[in-house]
Amino acid sequence: MKPLHTQHWNYYFNKPVSTGLFKFQPDDFQVVEDLGYEPCGEGEHQFIFVEKINTNTAFVAEQLARYTKLPLRQVTYAGRKDKYALTRQWFGLHAPGQADFDFSDFELEGVRVIKQTRHNRKLRTGQLKGNAFTITLRQVVHPEAIEERLQEIAKHGVPNYYGEQRFGVMRVNEQGEVQRGGNLAMAERMINGETIRHRNKRSMALSALRSWLFNEVISTRLENETFDKVVTGDALVLTGSNSFFIDDDKQQDSQQRYEDKDVCPSAPLWGKGDLVTTSEANATEEKVAIGHPEVIDFLGQCGFEQERRAIKIWPSQLEWQSKGDTLTLSFSLPSGCFATSVLRECVETVSPIHSI
C-alpha cells in the first residue's frame, strides 16, 4: 500500500500567506478543560484539577496511580491534552471509603494540583463539554492577513479535521525532509502485519488511522465543492449531539439549518458494517473507501463500529489582538476538536521543536 501522507488535505479558504512561530514557550499554547458541569462536592470519586506543562496526560495518570497506590484503571480523565503546552484538566480517582488524598507531597516536574473535590459519578473518557484555548503566535508575518482570515472563520467556521497531534509529531530532518508522524506510520506497519503489543500505542495507531480516513472524506468534499452543501443522503448531525438523521431530499430546510449551525453533514469514522449514508453522500464516501481498500479492511477487522463526526466546527468566543509581531487569539471548541485545525486555516506555523 502507498504511504499515508497528511500534507495534501485541502483548505477551506486559500492556503494562508501568513507565518508565525508556534509553541515558542509552553504557555504560548494554553488549554483549559470544560466538563460542562461542576463536581457536586460529595461521593466516592475524588476529582482533582491539575495543571501540567510539557507533560502528557497518560503519564500524569500513571504517576497519580503510583502516588495514591490505586490501580491505573481507577485513575481516569475525560480527554488527553497536548503535551507541549500549559494545560489544566480534571482527573478522577475512584477510591471508595478512603479519605481525601493529601497531595501536598506530590512532586512531578511541570505538574501541580490546583483544586480537589468530590463527585458522585466516574469521570469517563469523552464526557466533557469542550476546551478553551489561548494561543500566542510570535514573529508573525502579515498579521493583518491572519486577522482577516479570523473574521471569515468567525462567520463560516473551519473543517473539523483531526489535527497533527493525532498522527504523531512530524519533524523536519537536517536534510529538510518531512518525517511522518509516528502514530500513522505505526498503523501502516500494523496493516502490513506487524503486531503492536503495547496496548496504548496500538490504540493511538488505530485512532490515527480512522482519523486519517475521516480527513480524507473532508478533503474530498472540499475538492468537490460540497463541503458547504447538504447533499442527498447526507447523515446530518444535530449540533451539540451525537444524534443524526439521513437527509432524503424531503427535508426542504436542511441547507438553511446547516447555515444556521443547527445541523451539520458528517463523515464516517470507519468500522465494520455498511455506511449509513445514501445517494450522493454515499457515493463520495465509497469513492474514498475504494481508494484505500487495505485501510478499510483492516479497520473492519479491528472490531470498530461505524460512527459519524461533523465535518465542520464553529469556534465560539473567538477573540484576538495584535501587538507588533505577536498575535494572541482565544476561542472554545467542542470536545474532540482540534485548535490546530483552526490555526491551519489562518497561518502557517513553525515550531522551535521542528514539528509541523
C-alpha positions in Angstrom: 0.0 0.0 0.0 1.1 3.6 -0.5 2.3 5.6 2.4 -0.4 7.6 4.2 0.5 11.3 3.9 -1.2 14.2 5.6 0.1 17.3 3.7 -2.3 17.1 0.8 -5.6 17.9 2.5 -7.4 20.8 1.0 -8.0 24.1 2.7 -11.4 25.6 3.2 -10.1 29.0 2.3 -6.9 29.6 0.3 -3.6 28.4 1.8 -2.6 31.1 4.4 0.1 33.6 3.3 0.9 34.4 7.0 3.5 32.6 9.0 4.2 32.6 12.8 6.2 30.9 15.4 4.1 28.5 17.4 4.8 27.0 20.8 8.0 29.0 21.3 7.4 28.5 25.0 4.8 26.3 26.8 2.4 29.0 27.8 2.1 30.1 24.2 -0.5 27.2 23.9 -2.9 27.1 26.8 -5.8 24.7 27.2 -8.4 24.7 29.9 -10.9 21.8 30.1 -14.6 22.5 30.5 -16.5 19.5 31.8 -19.8 21.3 31.3 -20.7 20.8 35.0 -19.4 21.4 38.4 -18.4 18.4 40.6 -21.1 18.1 43.3 -18.6 18.0 46.2 -19.6 14.6 47.6 -19.3 10.9 46.5 -16.7 8.2 46.3 -14.9 9.7 43.3 -12.2 12.2 44.1 -11.7 14.8 41.4 -8.5 16.8 41.1 -7.9 19.8 38.8 -4.3 19.6 37.5 -2.1 22.0 35.7 0.7 20.4 33.6 3.4 21.8 31.4 5.2 19.7 28.7 3.8 16.5 30.1 1.3 14.1 28.5 -1.9 13.2 30.2 -1.4 9.4 30.3 1.9 9.8 32.1 0.4 12.1 34.7 -2.4 9.4 35.3 0.3 6.8 35.8 2.1 8.9 38.3 -1.1 9.7 40.2 -1.8 6.0 40.4 1.6 5.4 41.8 1.3 8.2 44.3 -2.2 7.1 45.6 -1.4 3.4 45.3 -4.5 2.9 43.2 -4.8 0.6 40.2 -4.3 2.6 37.0 -7.8 1.7 35.8 -9.2 3.7 38.8 -7.4 6.9 37.6 -9.4 8.4 34.8 -9.6 11.6 32.7 -12.1 13.0 30.2 -9.6 13.7 27.5 -6.0 13.8 26.5 -4.4 17.2 26.3 -1.4 18.4 24.3 2.0 17.6 25.8 3.8 20.7 24.5 1.5 23.2 26.2 0.3 24.6 29.5 -3.0 22.7 30.2 -5.5 22.4 33.0 -7.7 19.4 33.2 -9.6 17.1 35.7 -8.5 13.6 36.8 -10.8 11.3 38.6 -9.7 8.9 41.4 -12.0 6.1 42.4 -11.3 5.4 46.0 -14.5 4.3 47.8 -14.3 4.5 51.5 -11.0 6.4 51.6 -10.3 9.9 52.9 -9.2 12.7 50.6 -5.7 12.1 49.3 -3.1 14.6 50.5 -1.2 16.0 47.5 1.0 18.3 49.5 3.9 16.0 48.9 3.1 15.1 45.3 6.1 16.1 43.2 6.2 15.8 39.5 8.1 18.2 37.3 5.8 20.6 35.5 2.7 19.3 37.3 0.7 20.8 40.2 -2.7 20.1 41.8 -4.8 23.2 41.7 -8.1 22.1 43.2 -9.5 19.0 44.9 -13.2 18.0 45.3 -15.5 15.0 45.1 -18.2 13.8 42.7 -20.8 11.0 42.7 -20.0 9.7 39.3 -16.9 8.4 37.5 -15.0 10.8 35.2 -15.2 9.0 31.9 -13.3 9.4 28.6 -15.1 11.8 26.2 -17.5 13.1 28.8 -16.7 16.8 28.6 -18.2 19.8 27.0 -15.1 21.2 25.4 -11.9 23.1 25.8 -10.9 26.8 25.9 -7.7 27.7 24.1 -5.4 30.7 24.3 -2.7 30.8 21.7 0.2 33.2 21.2 1.9 33.4 17.8 5.3 35.1 17.6 7.4 36.6 14.8 4.2 36.8 12.8 4.5 37.8 9.2 1.4 39.6 7.7 -0.7 39.7 11.0 -3.3 41.7 9.1 -3.9 38.7 6.9 -4.5 36.4 9.9 -7.0 38.9 11.3 -8.9 39.0 8.0 -9.0 35.2 7.9 -10.2 35.0 11.6 -13.1 37.3 10.7 -14.0 34.8 7.9 -13.6 31.8 10.4 -15.9 33.5 12.9 -18.6 33.7 10.2 -18.1 30.4 8.3 -16.3 28.0 10.6 -13.5 25.6 9.6 -13.2 22.0 8.5 -13.3 19.7 11.5 -10.0 18.0 10.6 -8.2 15.8 13.1 -5.1 17.8 14.0 -1.5 16.9 13.6 -1.3 15.6 17.2 -3.5 12.7 16.3 -1.0 11.4 13.8 2.1 11.9 15.9 4.6 14.7 15.9 6.1 15.2 12.4 9.6 16.6 12.1 11.9 18.0 9.5 15.3 16.4 9.5 18.6 18.1 8.8 18.1 17.5 5.0 14.8 19.3 5.1 12.8 16.1 4.5 9.5 15.6 6.3 9.4 12.6 8.6 5.9 11.4 9.1 4.0 11.1 12.3 4.8 8.1 14.4 1.2 7.0 15.1 0.3 6.9 11.5 3.5 5.1 10.5 2.8 2.6 13.2 -0.7 2.0 11.8 0.8 1.3 8.4 3.1 -1.3 9.9 0.1 -3.0 11.6 -1.7 -3.2 8.3 1.4 -4.8 6.8 1.3 -7.5 9.5 3.4 -6.1 12.4 2.0 -6.9 15.9 2.0 -3.9 18.3 1.7 -5.4 21.8 1.8 -2.2 23.8 -1.9 -1.5 24.3 -1.7 2.3 24.5 0.5 2.5 21.3 -1.8 0.2 19.4 -4.9 2.3 20.4 -3.2 5.5 19.3 -2.2 4.0 16.0 -5.7 2.8 15.3 -7.2 6.1 16.2 -4.8 7.8 13.9 -5.8 5.5 11.0 -9.6 6.2 11.5 -8.9 9.9 11.8 -6.8 9.9 8.6 -9.6 8.3 6.6 -12.1 10.8 8.1 -9.9 13.7 7.0 -9.7 12.2 3.5 -13.5 12.5 3.2 -13.5 16.1 4.3 -10.7 16.9 1.8 -12.7 15.2 -0.9 -15.8 17.3 -0.1 -13.8 20.4 -0.3 -12.4 19.4 -3.6 -15.9 18.5 -4.9 -17.3 21.8 -3.6 -19.8 20.0 -1.5 -18.4 21.0 1.9 -20.8 23.8 2.4 -23.8 22.0 0.9 -26.2 19.4 2.2 -26.3 16.7 -0.5 -28.9 14.0 -0.8 -28.3 11.1 1.5 -26.1 13.1 4.0 -26.1 12.0 7.6 -26.8 15.2 9.4 -25.5 15.6 12.9 -27.6 17.7 15.3 -25.4 20.4 16.9 -24.3 19.5 20.4 -25.3 15.9 20.0 -24.2 12.6 18.6 -27.6 12.0 17.0 -28.0 12.2 13.3 -30.7 11.7 10.6 -30.4 10.9 6.9 -31.4 13.7 4.5 -33.6 12.0 1.9 -34.3 15.2 -0.1 -37.6 15.6 1.6 -36.3 17.9 4.4 -36.6 21.2 2.5 -35.0 23.2 5.2 -31.8 21.1 5.7 -29.5 23.6 3.9 -30.9 26.5 5.9 -30.4 24.6 9.1 -26.8 23.9 8.2 -26.2 27.6 7.5 -27.9 28.4 10.9 -25.5 25.9 12.6 -28.4 23.7 13.7 -27.2 20.6 11.8 -24.0 19.7 10.0 -23.2 17.0 7.4 -21.0 14.2 8.8 -18.2 11.9 7.6 -17.6 8.4 8.8 -15.3 7.0 11.4 -14.9 3.7 9.7 -15.6 0.3 11.2 -17.5 -2.9 10.4 -20.8 -2.7 8.7 -22.2 -0.5 5.9 -22.1 3.2 5.6 -25.4 4.8 6.8 -25.4 7.5 4.0 -27.3 7.0 0.8 -27.3 8.5 -2.7 -24.8 11.3 -3.5 -23.3 11.4 0.0 -22.7 7.7 0.0 -21.1 7.8 -3.5 -18.5 10.3 -2.2 -17.7 8.2 0.8 -17.5 5.0 -1.2 -15.1 6.7 -3.6 -12.7 7.4 -0.7 -13.1 3.8 0.5 -12.3 2.3 -2.9 -9.1 4.3 -3.0 -7.9 2.7 0.3 -9.1 -0.9 0.5 -6.4 -2.1 2.8 -7.3 0.6 5.4 -11.0 -0.2 5.1 -10.5 -3.9 5.5 -8.1 -3.5 8.4 -10.4 -1.2 10.4 -13.3 -3.6 9.8 -11.3 -6.5 11.2 -10.4 -4.4 14.3 -14.0 -4.5 15.6 -14.8 -0.8 15.4 -18.4 0.2 14.9 -19.4 2.7 12.3 -19.6 6.2 13.8 -20.2 9.7 12.5 -18.5 13.0 13.1 -19.5 16.5 11.9 -17.3 17.8 9.1 -17.3 21.5 10.2 -16.8 23.3 13.5 -17.6 26.9 14.5 -15.2 28.3 17.2 -17.1 30.1 19.9 -15.9 33.2 21.9 -13.3 33.8 19.2 -11.2 36.9 20.0 -7.7 38.2 19.0 -5.3 41.0 19.4 -2.0 42.0 17.8 0.9 43.8 19.3 3.9 44.3 17.0 4.7 40.9 15.5 2.9 39.0 18.3 -0.7 37.9 17.9 -2.8 36.3 20.7 -6.1 34.6 20.0 -8.6 32.7 22.1 -11.6 30.5 21.4 -13.5 27.5 22.6 -14.2 24.2 20.8 -16.4 21.3 21.5 -14.9 18.1 22.9 -12.7 16.2 20.5 -12.0 19.1 18.2 -8.5 20.5 17.4 -7.3 24.0 17.9 -4.6 23.3 15.2 -7.4 22.8 12.7 -8.4 26.5 13.3 -4.8 27.7 13.1 -4.3 25.7 9.8 -6.8 27.9 8.0 -5.2 31.3 9.0 -1.5 30.9 9.5 1.3 28.5 8.5 3.0 27.8 11.8 6.6 26.9 12.5 7.7 25.3 15.8 11.0 25.6 17.6 10.9 21.8 18.1 10.7 21.4 14.3 7.3 19.7 14.4 4.9 20.6 11.5 
